[in-house]
Structure formats: structure tokens, C-alpha cells
């Protein structure tokens, strides 16, 4: 089992989170630079996803990408938006990460 496709998926998830942050900062596309930068990051993220799909089944790839995206977005929101988690929230994030790991090991 090679880690390369999963590293590509992790990078795609990071790019997706960055794109979402930029799109939020574009304020509904009022600010063009963050808007277009966000679109560019999404295109790059989908490109990496496409490369990973050559060796990883779609269900596993999407679960890894989506799960990491959820966790990373939540963690970024802690810093940027002042989001606070209860114990249940932290348990939920831990379960998502555990699921991503199980998908990787089981796929």
C-alpha cells in the first residue's frame, strides 16, 4: 500500500479548506482577488483528487477528502471565527478522524 494517493488527498483537503476561507473573505465575490484565488485552489484540489482516483476507489477517496476537510475547517474556524466546541464536538471530530484512518487502512 502506497501513501502517495492519500498524501494527495490530504493536500487536496488543505487546498479545499484554503479555497473556502478565501471564498468567505471574498464577501460574496465582492473582493475579486480572494474570490479568484479560491476558485484556483478548488481547481487544483480537484486536480489532485483526480490523480488520487487513479489508484484509490471513489468512496474511499471522497470519504478521506471530505472527512479531512470537515476536521480542518472546524479547526481553522476555532482560530479565525472564534468557534468553540463542547466535549461532544471534540468527540465528533475525533470520530471523523478515526473514520478517515479506518477508511485508509481498510481501503
Buried (B, 14 or more C-beta within 10 A) or exposed (E): EEEEBBEBBBBBBBBBBBBBBBBEBBEEEEEEEBBEBBBEBBEBBBEBBEBBBEEBEEEBBBBBBBBBBBBBBBBBBEEEEEEEBEEEEEEBBEEBBEEBEEBBEEB
